[in-house]
Amino acid sequence: MSATEPLPQLRRVSLSELSTLRFPAPTIKTDDDLLAWKTKRSYQDYAIFLRRLNESVVGQFLPLTSSPSEAITRTLDLLDTLDRWIDEVPPLESPQRFGNLAFRTWGARLEERADELLTSLLPGEFSATIPHAKPLFLTSFGSFTRMDYGTGHEASFALLLLSLTLVRLYQPTVEEERSLVLRVFVRYLEVCWKLQDTYRLEPAGSHGVWGLDDSSFLGYIFGSAELREQTEIPVTAALQPVLPPMNLYFMMITRVRQVKLGPFHEHSSQLHSIAVGVPNWRKVNSGLFKMYEAEVLGKRVVVQHLPLGGLLDWDNVQGSGSDKTMPPPPPSMPTQTQAPWARS
């Protein structure tokens, strides 16, 4: 799909249909399941949703000044509540490098009060969505068993937002989609960063210096979209030691510099290679889509815990004329620092 083509519309699921749908549950158990997912309507829905979110923020910068909808406001209130809980559940004195046991206490509270939180988010007729949203919600903030957090949990939150857009809690308009990224997703990242720092969560599935980021990915996609159509800020600007929080890409880079020590090119070689090897933000943006499909959605260890089915349709195969994959990467996406685990 080229940048000049109209964005595909996101299908709508009637609230009256929910009673006929099963609840989402982990479905990807084998490599064959992973391959099968790419033929399912839920995969197509997610590809369309990410593209729509991406395009909604092109040329937009933080902070967002427009007024949010009631649904967005309720979502931000929910995330604010989760943030306060972190303060109310302080870390325990522990010698472990990773995984403070207080995270399980925070997680137990989340599980106990999930219905209450989701009732506030999904009032009235939307309450029928609660059992469909709850599995995604509970897997969006890390594993309380392994005490880790990674891109699979981030994907679970994005799929939650997709599900609530399918039932039209959120409207698939440019304004609402922009708000989902620059308000809701930004706030979600802040909560998750606080969880990681407070409870010393282990990066889930980290590739170390060969990975783009130990814990997150979507912020780089959306942030590069914000910068895509301008030319005043070059890609090399990401190498500056201090970056203004004007877009998600810079926020992500700043976060990396806060949690990793040493020279940037050593601890974040992929990000450094993008900064010095890709000529413009448009190519960064399209390349990151392909990388996300390969290194997040294409890794069973990452997506095997995603709750799928029901709203996130597993039973229907997408049409032959649909957009089956993320946009292809540009030929100039750097490969000189290809990770060992990525080589054939």
C-alpha positions as CSV (number, residue, x, y, z in Angstrom):
1,M,0.0,0.0,0.0
2,S,1.5,3.3,-1.0
3,A,1.3,6.5,1.0
4,T,-1.1,8.0,-1.6
5,E,-3.6,5.3,-1.4
6,P,-6.6,5.8,0.9
7,L,-6.3,4.0,4.2
8,P,-8.4,0.8,4.5
9,Q,-11.4,1.0,6.8
10,L,-11.5,-1.0,10.0
11,R,-14.4,-3.3,10.2
12,R,-17.1,-2.9,12.9
13,V,-18.3,-5.6,15.2
14,S,-21.8,-5.0,16.6
15,L,-22.2,-5.2,20.3
16,S,-25.1,-7.6,19.7
17,E,-22.6,-10.1,18.1
18,L,-20.4,-10.4,21.2
19,S,-22.6,-13.0,22.9
20,T,-21.9,-15.3,19.9
21,L,-18.1,-14.9,20.1
22,R,-15.7,-16.9,22.3
23,F,-13.4,-15.0,24.6
24,P,-9.8,-14.5,23.5
25,A,-7.2,-16.9,24.8
26,P,-3.6,-17.9,24.0
27,T,-3.8,-19.6,20.6
28,I,-0.3,-19.6,19.1
29,K,1.3,-22.8,20.5
30,T,3.4,-24.0,17.5
31,D,5.2,-22.5,14.6
32,D,2.4,-23.7,12.3
33,D,0.0,-21.6,14.5
34,L,2.2,-18.6,14.0
35,L,2.1,-19.0,10.2
36,A,-1.7,-19.6,10.4
37,W,-2.2,-16.3,12.3
38,K,-0.9,-14.3,9.3
39,T,-3.8,-15.7,7.3
40,K,-6.5,-14.7,9.9
41,R,-8.7,-11.7,9.9
42,S,-7.3,-10.6,13.3
43,Y,-3.9,-10.2,11.8
44,Q,-5.3,-8.2,8.9
45,D,-7.3,-6.1,11.4
46,Y,-4.1,-5.4,13.4
47,A,-2.1,-4.4,10.3
48,I,-4.9,-2.0,9.2
49,F,-5.1,-0.6,12.8
50,L,-1.4,0.0,13.1
51,R,-1.3,1.7,9.7
52,R,-4.2,3.9,10.6
53,L,-2.6,4.9,13.9
54,N,0.7,5.5,12.1
55,E,-0.8,7.8,9.5
56,S,-2.9,9.7,12.1
57,V,0.3,11.2,13.7
58,V,2.3,12.2,10.7
59,G,3.4,15.8,11.2
60,Q,1.9,15.9,14.8
61,F,4.1,16.6,17.8
62,L,3.8,16.3,21.6
63,P,2.0,17.5,23.6
64,L,-1.4,17.1,21.8
65,T,-3.5,20.2,22.4
66,S,-7.0,19.1,21.2
67,S,-9.7,18.0,23.6
68,P,-10.0,14.2,24.1
69,S,-13.2,12.3,23.7
70,E,-15.0,10.8,26.8
71,A,-13.7,7.4,25.9
72,I,-10.1,8.6,25.7
73,T,-10.5,10.5,29.0
74,R,-11.8,7.3,30.7
75,T,-8.9,5.4,29.4
76,L,-6.4,8.0,30.7
77,D,-8.2,7.9,34.1
78,L,-7.7,4.1,34.2
79,L,-4.0,4.4,33.5
80,D,-3.7,7.1,36.1
81,T,-5.2,4.7,38.6
82,L,-2.7,2.0,37.7
83,D,0.1,4.6,38.1
84,R,-1.1,5.4,41.6
85,W,-1.2,1.7,42.6
86,I,2.6,1.6,41.9
87,D,3.0,4.2,44.6
88,E,0.7,2.2,46.9
89,V,2.7,-1.0,46.4
90,P,6.3,-0.1,47.1
91,P,9.1,-2.5,46.2
92,L,10.3,-5.0,48.8
93,E,13.8,-5.1,50.1
94,S,15.3,-7.7,47.8
95,P,18.8,-8.7,46.7
96,Q,17.7,-9.9,43.3
97,R,18.9,-8.0,40.3
98,F,15.6,-8.5,38.4
99,G,12.0,-9.1,39.6
100,N,10.9,-7.5,42.8
101,L,8.2,-9.7,44.4
102,A,6.0,-6.6,45.0
103,F,5.2,-6.7,41.3
104,R,3.1,-9.8,42.0
105,T,1.2,-7.9,44.7
106,W,0.5,-5.1,42.2
107,G,-0.5,-7.8,39.6
108,A,-2.8,-9.5,42.1
109,R,-4.6,-6.1,42.7
110,L,-4.9,-5.7,38.9
111,E,-6.5,-9.1,38.6
112,E,-8.8,-8.6,41.5
113,R,-10.0,-5.2,40.3
114,A,-9.9,-5.7,36.6
115,D,-13.7,-6.0,36.3
116,E,-14.2,-2.8,38.3
117,L,-11.7,-0.9,36.2
118,L,-13.1,-2.1,32.9
119,T,-16.7,-1.3,34.0
120,S,-15.6,2.3,34.4
121,L,-14.0,2.2,31.0
122,L,-16.8,0.3,29.3
123,P,-20.1,1.6,30.8
124,G,-23.7,0.8,29.7
125,E,-24.0,-1.2,26.5
126,F,-20.3,-1.5,26.2
127,S,-20.2,-3.7,29.3
128,A,-20.7,-6.7,27.1
129,T,-17.2,-6.1,25.9
130,I,-15.6,-6.6,29.3
131,P,-15.0,-10.4,29.2
132,H,-13.5,-9.9,25.7
133,A,-11.2,-7.1,26.8
134,K,-10.1,-8.5,30.2
135,P,-7.6,-11.2,28.9
136,L,-5.9,-8.5,26.8
137,F,-5.9,-6.0,29.6
138,L,-4.4,-8.4,32.1
139,T,-1.5,-9.3,29.7
140,S,-0.6,-5.7,28.8
141,F,1.6,-4.8,31.8
142,G,4.0,-7.7,32.1
143,S,4.1,-11.3,33.3
144,F,3.4,-11.6,37.1
145,T,4.8,-15.1,37.0
146,R,8.1,-14.4,35.2
147,M,8.2,-10.8,36.4
148,D,9.2,-9.5,33.0
149,Y,7.9,-7.1,30.4
150,G,8.4,-7.0,26.6
151,T,7.1,-6.3,23.2
152,G,4.5,-9.1,23.5
153,H,2.9,-7.3,26.4
154,E,3.0,-4.0,24.4
155,A,1.3,-5.8,21.5
156,S,-1.4,-7.1,23.9
157,F,-2.2,-3.5,24.8
158,A,-2.3,-2.5,21.2
159,L,-4.7,-5.4,20.5
160,L,-6.8,-4.2,23.3
161,L,-7.1,-0.8,21.7
162,L,-7.9,-2.5,18.4
163,S,-10.7,-4.6,20.1
164,L,-12.3,-1.5,21.6
165,T,-12.1,0.2,18.2
166,L,-13.8,-2.7,16.5
167,V,-16.8,-2.3,18.8
168,R,-16.5,1.5,18.4
169,L,-15.8,2.5,21.9
170,Y,-13.1,4.5,20.1
171,Q,-14.1,5.9,16.7
172,P,-11.8,5.2,13.7
173,T,-11.3,8.8,12.9
174,V,-8.0,10.6,12.5
175,E,-8.6,12.7,15.6
176,E,-9.4,9.7,17.8
177,E,-6.6,7.6,16.4
178,R,-4.2,10.4,16.9
179,S,-5.4,10.6,20.5
180,L,-4.9,6.9,21.0
181,V,-1.3,7.3,20.1
182,L,-0.2,10.6,21.5
183,R,-2.3,10.4,24.6
184,V,-3.2,6.9,25.5
185,F,-0.1,5.1,24.2
186,V,2.2,7.7,25.6
187,R,0.5,7.4,29.0
188,Y,0.7,3.6,28.8
189,L,4.4,3.7,28.1
190,E,4.9,6.0,31.2
191,V,3.1,3.5,33.4
192,C,5.1,0.6,32.0
193,W,8.4,2.4,32.4
194,K,7.4,3.1,36.0
195,L,6.6,-0.6,36.6
196,Q,9.9,-1.6,35.1
197,D,11.9,0.8,37.2
198,T,10.0,0.3,40.5
199,Y,9.9,-3.5,40.3
200,R,13.1,-4.1,38.3
201,L,11.3,-6.1,35.6
202,E,13.4,-8.3,33.4
203,P,13.3,-7.6,29.7
204,A,11.2,-10.3,28.1
205,G,13.0,-11.9,25.1
206,S,15.8,-9.3,25.0
207,H,18.3,-9.7,22.2
208,G,20.8,-7.4,24.0
209,V,22.8,-5.1,21.9
210,W,21.4,-6.7,18.7
211,G,17.8,-5.8,19.5
212,L,16.1,-2.5,18.7
213,D,14.8,-2.1,22.2
214,D,14.7,-4.5,25.2
215,S,11.0,-3.9,26.0
216,S,9.2,-1.8,23.4
217,F,8.8,-1.2,19.7
218,L,5.7,0.6,18.6
219,G,6.9,4.0,20.0
220,Y,9.6,4.0,17.4
221,I,7.2,3.3,14.6
222,F,4.8,6.1,15.7
223,G,7.6,8.5,16.5
224,S,9.2,8.1,13.1
225,A,5.7,8.7,11.6
226,E,5.5,12.0,13.5
227,L,8.8,13.1,11.9
228,R,8.2,11.6,8.4
229,E,7.1,14.5,6.3
230,Q,9.4,17.2,7.7
231,T,13.1,17.8,6.7
232,E,14.3,20.1,9.5
233,I,15.1,17.3,11.9
234,P,17.4,14.7,10.3
235,V,17.5,11.1,11.3
236,T,20.9,11.7,12.8
237,A,19.3,14.0,15.4
238,A,18.6,10.8,17.3
239,L,22.3,10.7,18.2
240,Q,22.1,13.9,20.2
241,P,22.7,13.1,24.0
242,V,19.8,15.3,25.0
243,L,16.5,15.2,23.0
244,P,13.3,17.2,23.6
245,P,10.2,15.1,24.3
246,M,8.5,16.5,21.2
247,N,7.8,13.1,19.6
248,L,7.7,9.4,20.5
249,Y,10.9,8.5,18.8
250,F,12.9,11.0,20.8
251,M,11.1,9.8,24.0
252,M,12.1,6.2,23.2
253,I,15.7,7.1,22.6
254,T,15.8,9.2,25.8
255,R,14.4,6.2,27.7
256,V,17.1,3.9,26.3
257,R,19.8,6.4,27.4
258,Q,18.3,6.4,30.9
259,V,18.4,2.7,31.4
260,K,21.5,1.7,29.5
261,L,25.1,2.7,30.3
262,G,28.0,3.2,28.0
263,P,28.4,4.5,24.5
264,F,25.1,4.6,22.5
265,H,26.6,2.8,19.5
266,E,27.6,-0.1,21.7
267,H,24.5,-0.8,23.8
268,S,22.0,0.2,21.0
269,S,23.7,-0.8,17.7
270,Q,20.5,-1.1,15.7
271,L,19.2,2.3,16.7
272,H,22.7,3.8,16.0
273,S,22.8,2.1,12.6
274,I,19.4,3.5,11.7
275,A,20.5,7.0,12.7
276,V,23.7,6.9,10.5
277,G,22.5,4.6,7.7
278,V,18.9,5.6,6.8
279,P,18.6,8.9,4.8
280,N,15.2,10.1,5.9
281,W,12.3,9.5,8.3
282,R,10.0,8.0,5.6
283,K,12.4,5.1,5.1
284,V,12.9,4.7,8.8
285,N,9.1,4.5,9.3
286,S,8.5,2.0,6.5
287,G,11.5,-0.1,7.6
288,L,10.4,-0.3,11.1
289,F,7.0,-1.7,10.1
290,K,8.8,-4.6,8.3
291,M,11.1,-5.1,11.3
292,Y,8.1,-5.2,13.6
293,E,6.5,-7.9,11.6
294,A,9.6,-10.0,11.5
295,E,11.0,-9.5,15.0
296,V,7.8,-9.1,17.0
297,L,4.8,-10.6,15.2
298,G,7.0,-13.2,13.5
299,K,8.5,-14.6,16.7
300,R,6.5,-17.3,18.5
301,V,8.2,-16.7,21.8
302,V,7.0,-13.1,21.7
303,V,3.3,-13.7,20.6
304,Q,2.5,-17.1,22.1
305,H,0.9,-15.5,25.1
306,L,-1.3,-13.1,23.1
307,P,-5.1,-13.8,23.8
308,L,-6.6,-14.3,20.3
309,G,-10.0,-15.4,19.0
310,G,-13.5,-13.9,19.3
311,L,-13.2,-10.2,18.6
312,L,-9.7,-10.9,17.4
313,D,-11.0,-13.3,14.8
314,W,-9.1,-16.6,14.5
315,D,-11.7,-18.5,12.6
316,N,-12.0,-16.5,9.4
317,V,-9.3,-16.3,6.8
318,Q,-8.7,-12.8,5.3
319,G,-9.7,-12.1,1.8
320,S,-7.3,-12.5,-1.1
321,G,-7.4,-8.8,-1.9
322,S,-6.6,-7.6,1.6
323,D,-3.5,-6.0,3.0
324,K,-1.8,-9.2,4.3
325,T,1.4,-7.7,5.7
326,M,3.0,-4.6,7.0
327,P,4.5,-2.3,4.4
328,P,7.8,-3.5,3.0
329,P,11.1,-1.9,4.2
330,P,13.2,0.4,2.1
331,P,16.3,-1.0,0.5
332,S,18.4,1.4,2.5
333,M,17.4,0.0,5.9
334,P,20.8,-0.8,7.5
335,T,22.0,-4.4,7.5
336,Q,25.6,-4.0,8.5
337,T,24.8,-4.7,12.1
338,Q,22.5,-7.6,11.5
339,A,22.0,-9.6,14.6
340,P,23.3,-13.1,14.9
341,W,19.8,-14.4,15.6
342,A,18.5,-12.7,12.4
343,R,21.1,-14.3,10.0
344,S,20.0,-17.2,7.9
